[in-house]
Amino acid sequence: MFGIRRLRWFMGLNQRNMSTKRLLNVGQRGPAGANLFSMMDAVHEVAIYIHRFHNLDLFEQGWYKIKVTLRWEDDEDYYPGIPARVVQYEVWKIDDADNSFSTPPFRIKYARQDVVLSIMISFYLSFAGHEAKSSAVILKFELMQALTSDIGAEMQAFPNAYSASIHEYRIPPKALLGLHSYCPVHFDVSHAVLVDTSVHVSLQKASYHTSRLKVPSDYGSSEGAHDEDSMKSNKVKLIKALMAAHDILLEDLRRISKGINQAIDLTGMTSTIDHTKLSNSSPLVHLDSTDSRLSQQPSNSSEGSAESLSWDDLLNSYQSMGNQLLQLWNTFLKFHRENKTKILEFLRHSWAIDRRSEWSIWMVHSIVEMPHQNVSNQVEGTLTRWGMHGRSLNSRKLTDDPAQTATMRAELHRRGIAQMRINNRSLQDMYIFEDPLRIPIIIIERMANMDRSRSLNLYFKPLEAKANLSLENGSRTTNKSGSSPQQNGQVLRVVVFVHGFQGHHLDLRLVRNQWLLIDPKIQFLMSEANEDKTSGDFREMGLRLAEELISFIKRKMDKFSRSGRLKDIKLSFVGHSIGNLIIRTALAESIMEPYLRYLYTYVSISGPHLGYMYSSNSVFNSGLWLLKKLKDMRCIHQLTFTDDPDLENTFIYNLSKKKTLVNFRNIILLSSPQDGYVPYHSARIEHCPSASLDYSKKGKVFHEMLNNCLHQINALADHGMVMRCDINFNTSLYGKNLNTLIGRAAHIEFLESDVFAKFIMWSFPELFT
């Protein structure tokens, strides 16, 4: 369905909007040829397809809608993006006042609710005035919420709605001639939703024209000739831009058609324009020479070559190229209507692959050799880090301060980002790209046996190759009915989230939401068994978690068994702070033994696996001492090894001897050198500089604990994935306060930010599905 009134308004029949009046009057001035000049214009058509609204974690029920606007990045008021046409079968609204488009209102009642919208809105942006600039376009999505919980017919226009959250994307200049991209809209952590969207951009000839007039024969002044040559040069640029847009669209259509395995008739769609007449004309100065399809002519091209082109030649080329491009664009729109779901899935898959490359700006990958002998305090050893190509990056002595080294390494990387100029054709999420220095630096170290070069090479294969390999394997085992004979049963995927000291069961909801985006079919348990009970004995907390988990799994198994055969179970855990010790304690319980073979991925977020035997934070240590003296919390005694006079009888020491890690297939240890609440070495399960110089029984017990854990991790590295991930937050955002001084800010940032989880989980999706 097309907005006829809106199209008439846009084409200049309604001149009330001053910005549109300026758009229509561009070029209607000057010497002979001015009328032809005004006839030859173009618009960037930005088509936004909104597939569905998926509620992950909205705090409030009620009525919502999505509002979309488009504007030039460097010019908010002049030449706004104007809604031109809408394809949909429901109620929608275009607002003339702010040139916005709004979806129909929809009501959200529960979490993980889907609202299918299936709307495509096209915006027009004038090519005139910006053709010589490297100006980007800002695509703005607003989540509008009604103030009332009930809505009637009179509320369809949302008169009392307000903007609850905003998410913006930047369309870079290189993408304005052609782009087809998935565009996930997430809004903010307080409005955790997913709006499945795709963006399609092309350059089209403008549909508004004045009548054609011939060039007067008495035109001949030197000043007028100079102006006419300049106008001709501009129109040559326009025609070349249309040619480039045609080639991009044609190539993208072939790529999408092949990607979704759906034929599209492109017969006769190749360009028929004679390029030789334009080959020596002025270059497209605003296009990037790195794209072969947008190649520029040499800078020493003849400036006067446009003189040999008549206005009739230019107009004929413009009309011919514009008509061909319009025909190709309409072919795409028809193809999209018939295959919208497949196209969205294909673009989403491509987006997931491209994100690993894009987000590598903030991620540093390396391989760390797994210790082949016990780490002790009697041998001065080294741990060697290896790069992606097997060469040594640096070696660190056991007496070095790992936290300080990691901080310096991250700051050097952050300085490098500050000097970078990001210039590509991908959509840029402004939550990330608005201030790239705000994003945490993530240093990822995979622990592996260096002699297993085959596994290392497989690990560093491009994600796209891995994905294609998995798709090929899937196609070999799938029968005509669409299911494999070996996969008739269902896989129950359970993820358990365990909060930390005095925490809440929803503390890890941001990580949960990212996991749900990757695998919407997971069954998650936000553990409540120890809420308000984290000051007691870890053994009691572990037993409560085990009982809660077994009850949850049995309920889910019964449900899955009723709907079909249960083939397998994948049991994953995410813990924050002492929640990680609660998880390991629960796994050591005898009642959990039947479920150990189902363990899959374990994500430890700042977990004190080695306790607080060597904690360098004097302020935090004083707080622990007060808690022990004033409140006599049992768990604090266990964390600080004062729960028994004999260190070999302490809780954490004995926990290290139980096989709580070896049964997992993947282990990810997240830490931060800025986290003062958990010792850096304890969260990473690695050596401690102070312990390496301690020859007392205390040092001996520490290294025995460390080796007990490393033996389990070493065994896991042969058949699974073990990673240490350093999260280095931008501490300048916190300011100077008590939380920053005692290291609490970074410890809590794990719960209040989801960027680190997004980067890690989308870079290694095979660990979370």
QUIVEN-V600096 format. One record per residue. N is the residue number from 1. RES is the residue in one letter. NEAR is the number of other ideal C-beta (glycine too) atoms within 12 Angstrom. Layout:
n->N res->RES near->NEAR
n->N res->RES near->NEAR
This chain:
n->1 res->M near->16
n->2 res->F near->20
n->3 res->G near->26
n->4 res->I near->15
n->5 res->R near->17
n->6 res->R near->31
n->7 res->L near->23
n->8 res->R near->20
n->9 res->W near->27
n->10 res->F near->39
n->11 res->M near->25
n->12 res->G near->26
n->13 res->L near->18
n->14 res->N near->19
n->15 res->Q near->18
n->16 res->R near->14
n->17 res->N near->25
n->18 res->M near->15
n->19 res->S near->31
n->20 res->T near->32
n->21 res->K near->20
n->22 res->R near->21
n->23 res->L near->35
n->24 res->L near->32
n->25 res->N near->22
n->26 res->V near->34
n->27 res->G near->34
n->28 res->Q near->24
n->29 res->R near->14
n->30 res->G near->26
n->31 res->P near->27
n->32 res->A near->26
n->33 res->G near->36
n->34 res->A near->28
n->35 res->N near->24
n->36 res->L near->36
n->37 res->F near->35
n->38 res->S near->30
n->39 res->M near->33
n->40 res->M near->41
n->41 res->D near->42
n->42 res->A near->44
n->43 res->V near->43
n->44 res->H near->45
n->45 res->E near->43
n->46 res->V near->48
n->47 res->A near->45
n->48 res->I near->48
n->49 res->Y near->39
n->50 res->I near->41
n->51 res->H near->35
n->52 res->R near->29
n->53 res->F near->38
n->54 res->H near->32
n->55 res->N near->31
n->56 res->L near->35
n->57 res->D near->33
n->58 res->L near->35
n->59 res->F near->21
n->60 res->E near->23
n->61 res->Q near->19
n->62 res->G near->29
n->63 res->W near->33
n->64 res->Y near->40
n->65 res->K near->41
n->66 res->I near->44
n->67 res->K near->39
n->68 res->V near->46
n->69 res->T near->35
n->70 res->L near->42
n->71 res->R near->32
n->72 res->W near->32
n->73 res->E near->29
n->74 res->D near->18
n->75 res->D near->21
n->76 res->E near->19
n->77 res->D near->14
n->78 res->Y near->24
n->79 res->Y near->37
n->80 res->P near->33
n->81 res->G near->43
n->82 res->I near->42
n->83 res->P near->39
n->84 res->A near->38
n->85 res->R near->34
n->86 res->V near->34
n->87 res->V near->28
n->88 res->Q near->29
n->89 res->Y near->14
n->90 res->E near->21
n->91 res->V near->21
n->92 res->W near->35
n->93 res->K near->31
n->94 res->I near->35
n->95 res->D near->25
n->96 res->D near->22
n->97 res->A near->12
n->98 res->D near->25
n->99 res->N near->34
n->100 res->S near->33
n->101 res->F near->42
n->102 res->S near->36
n->103 res->T near->42
n->104 res->P near->31
n->105 res->P near->35
n->106 res->F near->37
n->107 res->R near->24
n->108 res->I near->32
n->109 res->K near->17
n->110 res->Y near->14
n->111 res->A near->23
n->112 res->R near->25
n->113 res->Q near->21
n->114 res->D near->22
n->115 res->V near->31
n->116 res->V near->22
n->117 res->L near->36
n->118 res->S near->28
n->119 res->I near->40
n->120 res->M near->38
n->121 res->I near->44
n->122 res->S near->41
n->123 res->F near->43
n->124 res->Y near->41
n->125 res->L near->46
n->126 res->S near->41
n->127 res->F near->41
n->128 res->A near->33
n->129 res->G near->26
n->130 res->H near->33
n->131 res->E near->37
n->132 res->A near->21
n->133 res->K near->20
n->134 res->S near->22
n->135 res->S near->29
n->136 res->A near->36
n->137 res->V near->43
n->138 res->I near->33
n->139 res->L near->46
n->140 res->K near->35
n->141 res->F near->43
n->142 res->E near->32
n->143 res->L near->39
n->144 res->M near->36
n->145 res->Q near->33
n->146 res->A near->30
n->147 res->L near->18
n->148 res->T near->20
n->149 res->S near->17
n->150 res->D near->15
n->151 res->I near->25
n->152 res->G near->14
n->153 res->A near->9
n->154 res->E near->13
n->155 res->M near->22
n->156 res->Q near->21
n->157 res->A near->22
n->158 res->F near->34
n->159 res->P near->16
n->160 res->N near->18
n->161 res->A near->28
n->162 res->Y near->20
n->163 res->S near->25
n->164 res->A near->28
n->165 res->S near->29
n->166 res->I near->26
n->167 res->H near->35
n->168 res->E near->31
n->169 res->Y near->41
n->170 res->R near->37
n->171 res->I near->41
n->172 res->P near->32
n->173 res->P near->34
n->174 res->K near->32
n->175 res->A near->38
n->176 res->L near->46
n->177 res->L near->40
n->178 res->G near->41
n->179 res->L near->40
n->180 res->H near->40
n->181 res->S near->41
n->182 res->Y near->34
n->183 res->C near->41
n->184 res->P near->36
n->185 res->V near->42
n->186 res->H near->39
n->187 res->F near->36
n->188 res->D near->28
n->189 res->V near->29
n->190 res->S near->21
n->191 res->H near->32
n->192 res->A near->33
n->193 res->V near->40
n->194 res->L near->36
n->195 res->V near->42
n->196 res->D near->35
n->197 res->T near->40
n->198 res->S near->41
n->199 res->V near->44
n->200 res->H near->41
n->201 res->V near->43
n->202 res->S near->44
n->203 res->L near->44
n->204 res->Q near->45
n->205 res->K near->37
n->206 res->A near->36
n->207 res->S near->26
n->208 res->Y near->35
n->209 res->H near->25
n->210 res->T near->21
n->211 res->S near->10
n->212 res->R near->19
n->213 res->L near->18
n->214 res->K near->15
n->215 res->V near->26
n->216 res->P near->17
n->217 res->S near->7
n->218 res->D near->9
n->219 res->Y near->19
n->220 res->G near->14
n->221 res->S near->14
n->222 res->S near->11
n->223 res->E near->14
n->224 res->G near->20
n->225 res->A near->21
n->226 res->H near->19
n->227 res->D near->22
n->228 res->E near->32
n->229 res->D near->29
n->230 res->S near->26
n->231 res->M near->38
n->232 res->K near->42
n->233 res->S near->33
n->234 res->N near->37
n->235 res->K near->44
n->236 res->V near->42
n->237 res->K near->36
n->238 res->L near->45
n->239 res->I near->45
n->240 res->K near->43
n->241 res->A near->45
n->242 res->L near->45
n->243 res->M near->42
n->244 res->A near->38
n->245 res->A near->43
n->246 res->H near->42
n->247 res->D near->32
n->248 res->I near->36
n->249 res->L near->42
n->250 res->L near->31
n->251 res->E near->27
n->252 res->D near->37
n->253 res->L near->37
n->254 res->R near->25
n->255 res->R near->21
n->256 res->I near->35
n->257 res->S near->27
n->258 res->K near->16
n->259 res->G near->26
n->260 res->I near->27
n->261 res->N near->15
n->262 res->Q near->21
n->263 res->A near->15
n->264 res->I near->29
n->265 res->D near->17
n->266 res->L near->24
n->267 res->T near->11
n->268 res->G near->12
n->269 res->M near->27
n->270 res->T near->20
n->271 res->S near->30
n->272 res->T near->17
n->273 res->I near->29
n->274 res->D near->16
n->275 res->H near->21
n->276 res->T near->13
n->277 res->K near->23
n->278 res->L near->35
n->279 res->S near->23
n->280 res->N near->23
n->281 res->S near->35
n->282 res->S near->35
n->283 res->P near->30
n->284 res->L near->37
n->285 res->V near->24
n->286 res->H near->29
n->287 res->L near->35
n->288 res->D near->25
n->289 res->S near->18
n->290 res->T near->13
n->291 res->D near->24
n->292 res->S near->13
n->293 res->R near->27
n->294 res->L near->32
n->295 res->S near->19
n->296 res->Q near->25
n->297 res->Q near->24
n->298 res->P near->12
n->299 res->S near->11
n->300 res->N near->11
n->301 res->S near->21
n->302 res->S near->19
n->303 res->E near->19
n->304 res->G near->18
n->305 res->S near->22
n->306 res->A near->33
n->307 res->E near->23
n->308 res->S near->18
n->309 res->L near->32
n->310 res->S near->19
n->311 res->W near->33
n->312 res->D near->19
n->313 res->D near->26
n->314 res->L near->38
n->315 res->L near->31
n->316 res->N near->24
n->317 res->S near->34
n->318 res->Y near->41
n->319 res->Q near->25
n->320 res->S near->23
n->321 res->M near->38
n->322 res->G near->38
n->323 res->N near->23
n->324 res->Q near->31
n->325 res->L near->41
n->326 res->L near->29
n->327 res->Q near->29
n->328 res->L near->38
n->329 res->W near->38
n->330 res->N near->24
n->331 res->T near->29
n->332 res->F near->43
n->333 res->L near->29
n->334 res->K near->18
n->335 res->F near->29
n->336 res->H near->35
n->337 res->R near->21
n->338 res->E near->18
n->339 res->N near->26
n->340 res->K near->34
n->341 res->T near->21
n->342 res->K near->24
n->343 res->I near->38
n->344 res->L near->34
n->345 res->E near->22
n->346 res->F near->30
n->347 res->L near->36
n->348 res->R near->32
n->349 res->H near->25
n->350 res->S near->31
n->351 res->W near->34
n->352 res->A near->31
n->353 res->I near->27
n->354 res->D near->26
n->355 res->R near->35
n->356 res->R near->32
n->357 res->S near->20
n->358 res->E near->29
n->359 res->W near->38
n->360 res->S near->23
n->361 res->I near->30
n->362 res->W near->38
n->363 res->M near->34
n->364 res->V near->34
n->365 res->H near->33
n->366 res->S near->35
n->367 res->I near->36
n->368 res->V near->40
n->369 res->E near->30
n->370 res->M near->33
n->371 res->P near->31
n->372 res->H near->19
n->373 res->Q near->16
n->374 res->N near->21
n->375 res->V near->35
n->376 res->S near->25
n->377 res->N near->30
n->378 res->Q near->17
n->379 res->V near->15
n->380 res->E near->16
n->381 res->G near->23
n->382 res->T near->20
n->383 res->L near->34
n->384 res->T near->23
n->385 res->R near->31
n->386 res->W near->27
n->387 res->G near->19
n->388 res->M near->21
n->389 res->H near->14
n->390 res->G near->19
n->391 res->R near->12
n->392 res->S near->18
n->393 res->L near->23
n->394 res->N near->20
n->395 res->S near->16
n->396 res->R near->29
n->397 res->K near->19
n->398 res->L near->30
n->399 res->T near->20
n->400 res->D near->26
n->401 res->D near->22
n->402 res->P near->36
n->403 res->A near->35
n->404 res->Q near->18
n->405 res->T near->27
n->406 res->A near->38
n->407 res->T near->28
n->408 res->M near->22
n->409 res->R near->28
n->410 res->A near->32
n->411 res->E near->25
n->412 res->L near->18
n->413 res->H near->30
n->414 res->R near->30
n->415 res->R near->15
n->416 res->G near->18
n->417 res->I near->29
n->418 res->A near->19
n->419 res->Q near->13
n->420 res->M near->17
n->421 res->R near->13
n->422 res->I near->23
n->423 res->N near->20
n->424 res->N near->25
n->425 res->R near->31
n->426 res->S near->32
n->427 res->L near->41
n->428 res->Q near->35
n->429 res->D near->34
n->430 res->M near->27
n->431 res->Y near->27
n->432 res->I near->32
n->433 res->F near->31
n->434 res->E near->19
n->435 res->D near->17
n->436 res->P near->29
n->437 res->L near->27
n->438 res->R near->24
n->439 res->I near->33
n->440 res->P near->42
n->441 res->I near->40
n->442 res->I near->41
n->443 res->I near->39
n->444 res->I near->39
n->445 res->E near->38
n->446 res->R near->39
n->447 res->M near->42
n->448 res->A near->36
n->449 res->N near->25
n->450 res->M near->22
n->451 res->D near->14
n->452 res->R near->19
n->453 res->S near->16
n->454 res->R near->13
n->455 res->S near->23
n->456 res->L near->28
n->457 res->N near->17
n->458 res->L near->17
n->459 res->Y near->30
n->460 res->F near->25
n->461 res->K near->19
n->462 res->P near->19
n->463 res->L near->28
n->464 res->E near->20
n->465 res->A near->17
n->466 res->K near->23
n->467 res->A near->25
n->468 res->N near->18
n->469 res->L near->17
n->470 res->S near->19
n->471 res->L near->19
n->472 res->E near->13
n->473 res->N near->15
n->474 res->G near->17
n->475 res->S near->15
n->476 res->R near->13
n->477 res->T near->16
n->478 res->T near->17
n->479 res->N near->14
n->480 res->K near->8
n->481 res->S near->9
n->482 res->G near->12
n->483 res->S near->17
n->484 res->S near->17
n->485 res->P near->14
n->486 res->Q near->16
n->487 res->Q near->19
n->488 res->N near->18
n->489 res->G near->19
n->490 res->Q near->23
n->491 res->V near->26
n->492 res->L near->33
n->493 res->R near->31
n->494 res->V near->38
n->495 res->V near->43
n->496 res->V near->47
n->497 res->F near->46
n->498 res->V near->50
n->499 res->H near->39
n->500 res->G near->40
n->501 res->F near->40
n->502 res->Q near->22
n->503 res->G near->33
n->504 res->H near->22
n->505 res->H near->27
n->506 res->L near->24
n->507 res->D near->32
n->508 res->L near->41
n->509 res->R near->31
n->510 res->L near->35
n->511 res->V near->47
n->512 res->R near->41
n->513 res->N near->39
n->514 res->Q near->38
n->515 res->W near->38
n->516 res->L near->33
n->517 res->L near->36
n->518 res->I near->32
n->519 res->D near->27
n->520 res->P near->22
n->521 res->K near->21
n->522 res->I near->32
n->523 res->Q near->31
n->524 res->F near->37
n->525 res->L near->32
n->526 res->M near->35
n->527 res->S near->41
n->528 res->E near->24
n->529 res->A near->32
n->530 res->N near->41
n->531 res->E near->25
n->532 res->D near->16
n->533 res->K near->28
n->534 res->T near->38
n->535 res->S near->26
n->536 res->G near->28
n->537 res->D near->24
n->538 res->F near->40
n->539 res->R near->27
n->540 res->E near->24
n->541 res->M near->41
n->542 res->G near->41
n->543 res->L near->26
n->544 res->R near->29
n->545 res->L near->44
n->546 res->A near->37
n->547 res->E near->22
n->548 res->E near->32
n->549 res->L near->42
n->550 res->I near->29
n->551 res->S near->19
n->552 res->F near->29
n->553 res->I near->30
n->554 res->K near->21
n->555 res->R near->18
n->556 res->K near->31
n->557 res->M near->29
n->558 res->D near->14
n->559 res->K near->17
n->560 res->F near->24
n->561 res->S near->17
n->562 res->R near->12
n->563 res->S near->13
n->564 res->G near->16
n->565 res->R near->17
n->566 res->L near->24
n->567 res->K near->21
n->568 res->D near->20
n->569 res->I near->30
n->570 res->K near->33
n->571 res->L near->40
n->572 res->S near->41
n->573 res->F near->47
n->574 res->V near->49
n->575 res->G near->48
n->576 res->H near->47
n->577 res->S near->41
n->578 res->I near->46
n->579 res->G near->48
n->580 res->N near->51
n->581 res->L near->45
n->582 res->I near->52
n->583 res->I near->49
n->584 res->R near->46
n->585 res->T near->38
n->586 res->A near->42
n->587 res->L near->40
n->588 res->A near->31
n->589 res->E near->30
n->590 res->S near->16
n->591 res->I near->22
n->592 res->M near->32
n->593 res->E near->19
n->594 res->P near->20
n->595 res->Y near->29
n->596 res->L near->25
n->597 res->R near->17
n->598 res->Y near->31
n->599 res->L near->35
n->600 res->Y near->36
n->601 res->T near->40
n->602 res->Y near->44
n->603 res->V near->42
n->604 res->S near->47
n->605 res->I near->47
n->606 res->S near->45
n->607 res->G near->49
n->608 res->P near->47
n->609 res->H near->49
n->610 res->L near->46
n->611 res->G near->44
n->612 res->Y near->41
n->613 res->M near->37
n->614 res->Y near->33
n->615 res->S near->35
n->616 res->S near->25
n->617 res->N near->27
n->618 res->S near->14
n->619 res->V near->20
n->620 res->F near->29
n->621 res->N near->24
n->622 res->S near->14
n->623 res->G near->28
n->624 res->L near->33
n->625 res->W near->22
n->626 res->L near->15
n->627 res->L near->25
n->628 res->K near->24
n->629 res->K near->15
n->630 res->L near->12
n->631 res->K near->17
n->632 res->D near->16
n->633 res->M near->29
n->634 res->R near->25
n->635 res->C near->39
n->636 res->I near->34
n->637 res->H near->28
n->638 res->Q near->38
n->639 res->L near->45
n->640 res->T near->33
n->641 res->F near->35
n->642 res->T near->27
n->643 res->D near->29
n->644 res->D near->18
n->645 res->P near->11
n->646 res->D near->15
n->647 res->L near->27
n->648 res->E near->20
n->649 res->N near->16
n->650 res->T near->31
n->651 res->F near->37
n->652 res->I near->44
n->653 res->Y near->33
n->654 res->N near->27
n->655 res->L near->37
n->656 res->S near->37
n->657 res->K near->24
n->658 res->K near->29
n->659 res->K near->23
n->660 res->T near->40
n->661 res->L near->39
n->662 res->V near->30
n->663 res->N near->31
n->664 res->F near->36
n->665 res->R near->28
n->666 res->N near->35
n->667 res->I near->45
n->668 res->I near->47
n->669 res->L near->44
n->670 res->L near->48
n->671 res->S near->46
n->672 res->S near->44
n->673 res->P near->37
n->674 res->Q near->40
n->675 res->D near->44
n->676 res->G near->33
n->677 res->Y near->39
n->678 res->V near->47
n->679 res->P near->42
n->680 res->Y near->46
n->681 res->H near->41
n->682 res->S near->44
n->683 res->A near->47
n->684 res->R near->42
n->685 res->I near->47
n->686 res->E near->42
n->687 res->H near->41
n->688 res->C near->36
n->689 res->P near->27
n->690 res->S near->30
n->691 res->A near->36
n->692 res->S near->32
n->693 res->L near->21
n->694 res->D near->23
n->695 res->Y near->15
n->696 res->S near->16
n->697 res->K near->20
n->698 res->K near->26
n->699 res->G near->27
n->700 res->K near->24
n->701 res->V near->32
n->702 res->F near->44
n->703 res->H near->40
n->704 res->E near->29
n->705 res->M near->41
n->706 res->L near->38
n->707 res->N near->29
n->708 res->N near->31
n->709 res->C near->45
n->710 res->L near->37
n->711 res->H near->25
n->712 res->Q near->34
n->713 res->I near->41
n->714 res->N near->30
n->715 res->A near->23
n->716 res->L near->34
n->717 res->A near->36
n->718 res->D near->19
n->719 res->H near->18
n->720 res->G near->30
n->721 res->M near->35
n->722 res->V near->43
n->723 res->M near->39
n->724 res->R near->42
n->725 res->C near->42
n->726 res->D near->43
n->727 res->I near->43
n->728 res->N near->41
n->729 res->F near->38
n->730 res->N near->32
n->731 res->T near->30
n->732 res->S near->16
n->733 res->L near->21
n->734 res->Y near->24
n->735 res->G near->12
n->736 res->K near->11
n->737 res->N near->13
n->738 res->L near->15
n->739 res->N near->24
n->740 res->T near->24
n->741 res->L near->20
n->742 res->I near->25
n->743 res->G near->35
n->744 res->R near->30
n->745 res->A near->29
n->746 res->A near->41
n->747 res->H near->41
n->748 res->I near->30
n->749 res->E near->35
n->750 res->F near->44
n->751 res->L near->34
n->752 res->E near->27
n->753 res->S near->33
n->754 res->D near->37
n->755 res->V near->36
n->756 res->F near->41
n->757 res->A near->40
n->758 res->K near->37
n->759 res->F near->34
n->760 res->I near->42
n->761 res->M near->40
n->762 res->W near->35
n->763 res->S near->37
n->764 res->F near->33
n->765 res->P near->27
n->766 res->E near->26
n->767 res->L near->33
n->768 res->F near->36
n->769 res->T near->26
